[in-house]
Amino acid sequence: MSDDPTADANGTNVHVSDGAAPSEPSVVTVLLVVDDDADRGRLRELLADHDGFEPRVADPDAPTPFEVAFDVCLFDVGGLRGVADALAARRDSTESHTPTLLFVPERHGDAESVLSRLGDAGDRVDDVIEAPIRRATLARRLRALARTRRLSTQLEHSRERTRRLVHRLPDGVFVCTDGRVTDANPAAGSMLGVDPEALLGRDFVDLVPSVDRDRVARALETATRRGHSDPVETTLCRGALGDADGDAAPTGSASEDDTPAEPAPEGATSTDRADTANPAPPPLIDPVEDGEGPVPVELHAIDAGAGDVQVIAHDIRERREREERLALYRRAMDEATVGITIADHDDDDELLVYANDEFKRLTGLDDEAILGHNPRMLQTDATDPEPVARLRRAIDAGEEASVVLLNRRGDGRKWYNALDISPIRGPDGEVTHYLGFQRDVTEWVSREQRLTVLDRVLRHNIRNRLNVVIGYADRVDQALAELGVETGAGAADGRAGSGDPTPSVDVGALRADVDRIRDAAVDILDLSDSARRFREDIAGAGDAEPVDAAAVVVDVASALAADAPDAEVLVSTPDRPVAVAGAAPLSLAVDELVSNALEHVPEPTVRVSLSVDGDDAMLRVADDGPGITPDSRAPLDTGTETPTEHGQGVGLWLVRWTIDAVGGTVEYGEGQDGGAVVTCRFPIVDDAGSDE
């Protein structure tokens, strides 16, 4: 306890203690309200001579003697009569106790008769000391009363702190006596859209829907019997107060100042509290706006003692919204058309803790066979270990991954699973779970396998057969050349050196036909090579290293120009490197577009330019040929061919497919002077090894 007394708001010494129980004060201040001069002098002398007391004489001219700080008030009979009303007012205005000691001289008779004659004033006396006074007795009585004062003051401060805490709670707090509200904090009024004063005297169950009133009433009764009740979810009905005594006052209408009033002394009503002098701090709540509907709450009823039940109303709107969102997410996952799983990353074996209905359909397994198991149970002896290892590395590194795995269903049938996994991180950034998406791609894998086999077999067989065709064409051409030498140019009549008549042979026309056979065979071989390059470029496009697009364009265009001496190939590129993902897609596009332009005009001019447009590298190939007809352009724009809309070949298709595969686009147009203009866009990528 501090040795320095300080005066509280009521002019009384308050020794503040840091502990739970007050210690003995070093000095007790005694206020002397004694009419008799001799008695006052004697009492003052007794106290002044004692080290533990400080006497103070009340000012007779003051409106009330209690304006000075003191611990105990010492009266005589006349003094008590003179300040009886002031003492009563003081005790009614504060919760802390004002200890009083009545001195009864021998001339007034015994103490009991004196108290009887004092009437109501005598009821306010805590202790009596009769003459003759012994110093030790007086000291003991005063210290006991001072201790009572300090205990009372500490209790008052404790109650005040509790009130302030309750006042600032974001939860609504109702105090109910016999089911009726006797006190409520601002949050309670805010939930109901009224001033807390409007709640006083109401039956608490009237604040909830009629369907819930029996449950709430049982909760209040249970709290009285057992000390607390189980939580009860219900709603507080805004506007439920307007059917008893008229419209309820809206929040804040009780006074011009919205600041909550200081809690009143013990025993005062809530109305008295609203009129106290010291306002409490504003509540730490977000008031409910007028016009909103019922407020969902969770009620906790607690026995507060003395027949009171404290009801705490926790606003669960945000919790309900979260629950509804989670329920929506759960339904979306449960009903998704892809298999979804969640694995516990904290478990060393990555055990599954969730699987949706589609995953169960894909695997042919139920929850019992799935949950608590590692997904590797779906793998077979024939499952490729490379994607499995890639998946394991990604999980160990806390990264995403996409693989295709051969799995086995519950009935033993095999299927290919396109699996995408993503890490789920906790608040600390650590991976706690893995989310998996699974799709049945068995048909796609089978189709790709068949196409791969057909592609390899057809290209092999076509190349072999066409090489034979070209070989025979060369032999026929050689024979015709020899025949032409022997018979002379033009038609040959009969067989050389024979007199038998034979049909005339136009050697020149036959040699032209042979050239056409050879050219057609070479075109088919070139097409086979382009198809092979396309498959290789598509397969490696995702992992390709960045290359300088300008260098690729110059190299390919220069090689094509060297093979076409009658053509003019003009190339324009930026002065700085332009990085794109891989040389193969760009090389194929330049090769196909420039080669196509060189075929259609005897002495063509082809302009090849590379530029930068935002985040794209833009390749533009323009020629002076016949251009691309609308019928050929339409299927390229839509991405499909029909019997009535089809292209003139597969070269432009290969360009489009290749550029689509690397995330680019292709546009087809016509130059101002005719000819085709094809514009290809490739995404520019970061080149960590660039010298820029």
Secondary structure, DSSP 4 states (H G I P E B T S, - for coil): --SS-EE-TTS-EE---SSSSPPPPS-EEEEEE---HHHHHHHHHHHHTSTTEEEEEPPTTSS-GGGS--SEEEE-HHHHHHHHHHHHHHHHH-SS---EEEEE-GGG--HHHHHHHHTHHHHT--EEEESSPPHHHHHHHHHHHHHHHHHHHHHHHHHHHHHHHHHH-SSEEEEEETTEEEEE-HHHHHHHTB-GGGGTT-BGGGGS-GGGHHHHHHHHHHHHHHSB---EEEEE-TTGGGGTSSSPPBTTTT-S--SPPPPPPTT--HHHHHT-SSPPPPPSS-PPPTT---EEEEEEEEEEETTEEEEEEEE-HHHHHHHHHHHHHHHHHHT-SSEEEEEETTSTT--EEEE-HHHHHHHT--HHHHTTS-GGGGB-TTS-HHHHHHHHHHHHHT--EEEEEEEE-TTS-EEEEEEEEEEEE-TTS-EEEEEEEEEE-HHHHHHHHHHHHHHHHHHHHHHHHHHHHHHHHHHHHHHHHHHHHHH-SSEE-SSTT--S----EEHHHHHHHHHHHHHHHHHHHHHHHHHHHHHHHHHHGGGPPEEEHHHHHHHHHHHHHHT-TTSEEEEE--SS--EEE-HHHHHHHHHHHHHHHHHSSSS-EEEEEEEEETTEEEEEEE-SSS---HHHHHHHHHT---SSS--S-SHHHHHHHHHHHTT-EEEEEE-TTSSEEEEEEEEB---TT---
